[in-house]
Amino acid sequence: MVLWTLLLCWPALADSESALAAARAAQDQGRTEDAIHLYSDLLAAGDLSPANRALAINSRGIAYKDEKRFAEAIADFDTSIKLKPDYPEAYNNRGIVERDLGRLGDAIADYTSAIGFKPDFAEAYSNRGNAYRASGKLDDAMSDYAICIKLKPDYADVYNNRGNAFAQMGQYDEAIRDYGTAIKLSPGIADFYFNRGNALGNANRLDEAVADYRDAIRIKPDFPEAYFNRANAYAAGHHFDEAIADYDSALKLKPNFPAAFYNRAFIQAFVKRSLQATVELENVAILSVPRGKLRASVATIDRIR
């Protein structure tokens, strides 16, 4: 009789494993809403082992995070940790959401817990470094990035993150080097080119900055910030027509982009398109740029005339 009872359990266990695999597959394919439904149905059925239940709840939390449903994500990570108090990935994931919510102290504490349970958790060191950097604790951030690189030298994200820290400190050559390493390791990430373009622009290496923004746009055509920053680089190099075309593209992708209106207006003024520039500045005013700044800009255009 006991043997029969155990045999009756096997189909349920097999079904739960298949359902868990299906939910993971949906999540890997970017079908986050489908994944959430699959995880929820699976959890409601109650057929999972305790370890797999914690895993499924943690995975659903990641899906909630990706959908920016942060309260539900935090609740799932809390539950996952309650079920498995030594679950480093759940602490790390909760830390990511807390950082996104600006709760940097909580994020640092969770990353620290993750590292305590898993001392070789390279991603947690990188994430804690980001939280330290956002808190202005740059020395601590650099220390965490160095540990992460030692643990996982082929982890592109950490070089990008350390590049951001170098850029924040005004050390643009070091930032450019780290972004270059990130690109070498993962050449298909638009943000890496974008960030290096910013550092190159700040180093007054404008042609190289333009080239990096071009690569960022090639990889991610719907990237208004890349068009905007490339326009700024073109403008700094006095390529005004190209700059205006890029501001146009940025605004097409992101119509509520006051800085793009504002910069385009000044470039139009510089090339004597003063009437159009005045119209642009009125558009900026509608988008809630401070009126004092608007009045000063109009006065500047009047002087250019």
C-alpha positions in Angstrom: 0.0 0.0 0.0 2.8 2.4 0.8 4.5 1.5 -2.5 1.3 2.3 -4.4 1.0 5.6 -2.7 4.5 6.5 -3.7 3.8 5.4 -7.3 0.7 7.7 -7.3 3.0 10.6 -6.4 5.4 10.1 -9.3 3.1 11.5 -12.1 2.4 14.6 -10.0 6.1 15.2 -9.5 6.9 14.6 -13.1 4.1 17.0 -14.1 5.4 19.7 -11.8 8.9 19.4 -13.2 7.6 19.7 -16.7 5.5 22.8 -15.7 8.5 24.3 -14.0 10.6 23.8 -17.1 7.8 25.4 -19.3 7.7 28.4 -17.0 11.5 28.8 -17.2 11.4 28.5 -21.0 8.7 31.2 -21.2 10.8 33.5 -19.0 14.0 32.8 -21.0 12.1 33.7 -24.2 11.0 37.1 -22.7 7.3 36.0 -22.3 7.2 37.3 -18.8 3.4 37.5 -18.4 3.1 33.9 -19.6 5.8 32.9 -17.1 4.1 34.6 -14.2 0.8 32.7 -15.0 2.7 29.4 -15.3 4.6 29.9 -12.1 1.4 31.0 -10.3 -0.6 27.9 -11.6 2.3 25.6 -10.6 2.5 27.1 -7.1 -1.3 26.9 -6.6 -1.2 23.2 -7.5 1.1 22.6 -4.5 3.0 19.7 -6.1 6.5 21.2 -5.9 9.2 20.1 -3.5 10.1 22.7 -0.9 13.4 23.5 -2.7 11.6 23.9 -6.1 8.8 25.9 -4.5 11.4 28.5 -3.3 13.0 28.4 -6.7 9.7 29.0 -8.5 8.7 31.8 -6.2 12.1 33.5 -6.7 11.8 33.1 -10.5 8.3 34.6 -10.5 9.8 37.5 -8.5 12.3 38.0 -11.3 9.4 38.1 -13.8 7.5 40.6 -11.7 10.7 42.7 -11.6 11.0 42.6 -15.3 7.4 43.8 -15.6 8.3 46.6 -13.1 5.7 45.2 -10.6 8.2 45.8 -7.8 5.9 45.3 -4.8 5.0 41.8 -6.0 8.6 41.1 -6.8 9.7 42.0 -3.3 6.9 39.9 -1.8 8.0 36.9 -3.8 11.7 37.3 -2.8 10.6 37.7 0.9 8.6 34.5 0.7 11.5 32.7 -1.1 13.9 33.7 1.7 11.4 32.7 4.3 11.2 29.2 2.7 15.0 29.0 2.2 16.8 31.4 4.5 20.2 30.6 3.0 19.1 31.3 -0.6 21.8 33.8 -1.9 20.1 34.4 -5.3 16.9 35.6 -3.6 18.8 38.1 -1.5 20.7 39.3 -4.6 17.4 39.6 -6.6 15.7 41.5 -3.8 18.7 43.8 -3.6 18.3 44.6 -7.3 14.7 45.7 -6.8 15.6 47.7 -3.7 18.4 49.5 -5.7 15.9 50.3 -8.5 13.6 51.7 -5.8 16.4 53.9 -4.4 16.6 51.9 -1.2 20.3 51.6 -1.4 21.0 50.7 2.3 18.6 47.8 2.0 20.1 46.7 -1.3 23.7 46.8 0.2 22.5 44.7 3.2 20.9 42.1 0.9 23.9 41.9 -1.4 26.0 41.4 1.7 23.8 38.6 2.9 24.0 37.0 -0.6 27.8 37.1 -0.4 27.8 35.8 3.1 26.0 32.7 2.0 27.9 32.4 -1.3 31.4 34.0 -1.0 32.2 33.4 -4.7 29.0 35.1 -5.9 30.7 37.4 -8.4 27.4 39.1 -9.6 26.5 40.1 -6.0 29.9 41.8 -5.6 29.2 43.8 -8.9 25.7 44.6 -7.8 26.9 45.8 -4.4 29.5 47.8 -6.1 26.8 49.6 -8.1 24.8 50.3 -4.9 28.0 51.7 -3.2 28.6 53.8 -6.3 25.1 55.2 -6.3 25.6 56.0 -2.6 28.8 57.9 -3.3 31.0 55.3 -1.7 33.4 55.0 -4.7 36.3 53.3 -2.8 34.0 50.5 -1.6 32.5 50.2 -5.1 36.0 49.9 -6.7 36.9 47.2 -4.1 33.8 45.2 -5.0 34.4 45.5 -8.7 38.0 44.3 -8.3 36.8 41.2 -6.3 34.2 40.4 -8.9 36.8 40.6 -11.7 39.1 38.3 -9.8 36.2 35.8 -9.4 34.9 36.1 -12.9 37.3 37.8 -15.3 35.1 37.3 -18.3 32.1 39.1 -16.8 31.4 42.0 -19.2 29.0 43.8 -17.0 31.5 44.4 -14.2 33.9 46.2 -16.5 31.0 48.4 -17.7 30.1 49.1 -14.1 33.7 49.9 -13.1 33.9 52.1 -16.2 30.9 54.0 -14.9 32.7 54.5 -11.6 35.8 55.8 -13.3 33.7 58.1 -15.4 32.0 59.4 -12.3 35.4 60.2 -10.9 36.4 62.0 -14.1 39.0 59.3 -15.0 38.0 59.0 -18.6 41.0 57.1 -19.9 40.4 54.3 -17.4 36.7 54.3 -18.1 37.3 54.0 -21.8 39.7 51.1 -21.2 37.1 49.2 -19.1 34.2 49.9 -21.6 36.5 48.5 -24.3 37.0 45.3 -22.3 33.2 45.0 -21.8 32.7 45.5 -25.6 35.4 42.9 -26.4 33.6 40.4 -24.1 30.1 41.2 -25.2 30.1 43.1 -28.5 26.3 43.1 -28.9 25.4 45.3 -25.9 24.4 48.8 -27.0 24.8 50.4 -23.6 28.5 49.5 -23.6 29.1 51.5 -26.8 26.9 54.3 -25.5 28.8 54.6 -22.2 32.2 54.6 -24.0 30.9 57.2 -26.3 30.0 59.4 -23.3 33.5 59.0 -21.9 35.1 59.7 -25.3 33.0 62.8 -25.6 34.0 64.0 -22.1 37.6 63.4 -23.2 37.0 65.6 -26.3 37.6 62.6 -28.6 34.5 63.6 -30.6 35.0 61.5 -33.8 35.4 58.3 -31.7 32.4 59.2 -29.6 30.3 59.6 -32.8 31.5 56.2 -33.9 30.5 54.6 -30.6 27.0 56.2 -30.7 26.7 54.9 -34.2 27.4 51.4 -33.1 24.9 51.8 -30.2 22.2 52.9 -32.6 23.1 50.0 -35.0 22.5 47.5 -32.2 19.5 49.3 -30.7 17.8 51.6 -33.3 15.1 52.8 -30.8 17.7 54.4 -28.5 16.8 58.1 -28.3 19.5 58.9 -25.8 22.2 57.7 -28.2 20.8 59.9 -31.0 20.7 62.8 -28.5 24.3 62.3 -27.3 25.6 61.8 -30.9 23.8 65.1 -31.8 25.7 66.8 -28.9 29.0 65.4 -30.2 28.2 66.6 -33.7 27.3 70.0 -32.4 30.5 70.2 -30.4 32.4 69.5 -33.6 30.3 72.2 -35.5 28.5 69.6 -37.7 25.2 71.4 -37.2 23.1 69.7 -39.9 24.0 66.3 -38.6 23.3 67.4 -35.0 19.8 68.7 -36.0 19.0 65.5 -37.8 19.9 63.5 -34.7 17.9 65.7 -32.4 15.0 65.1 -34.8 15.5 61.3 -34.5 15.7 61.5 -30.7 12.4 63.5 -30.6 10.7 61.1 -33.0 11.5 58.2 -30.7 10.8 60.2 -27.5 8.5 63.2 -28.1 8.6 64.3 -24.5 12.4 65.0 -24.5 12.9 68.7 -23.3 16.7 68.6 -23.6 16.5 67.6 -27.2 14.1 70.5 -28.0 16.3 72.9 -26.0 19.6 71.8 -27.7 18.1 71.8 -31.2 16.8 75.3 -30.6 20.3 76.6 -29.9 21.8 74.8 -32.8 19.1 76.3 -35.1 20.0 79.7 -33.6 23.7 79.2 -34.3 23.0 78.5 -38.0 20.6 81.5 -38.2 17.3 79.6 -38.1 16.2 81.9 -35.4 12.4 81.9 -36.0 12.4 78.1 -35.8 14.6 78.2 -32.7 12.0 80.5 -31.0 9.3 78.0 -31.8 11.4 75.2 -30.4 11.9 77.0 -27.1 8.2 77.5 -26.8 7.9 73.8 -27.2 10.4 73.4 -24.3 8.3 75.7 -22.2 5.2 73.5 -22.8 7.3 70.6 -21.6 7.9 72.4 -18.3 11.4 73.6 -18.6 11.8 76.5 -16.0 10.6 79.8 -17.5 13.7 81.7 -16.3 15.9 79.3 -18.4 13.5 79.8 -21.4 13.7 83.6 -21.1 17.5 83.5 -21.0 17.6 81.2 -24.1 15.3 83.6 -26.0 17.6 86.5 -25.1 20.6 84.5 -26.3 18.8 84.0 -29.7 18.1 87.7 -29.9 21.8 88.5 -29.4 22.7 86.0 -32.1 20.3 87.7 -34.5 
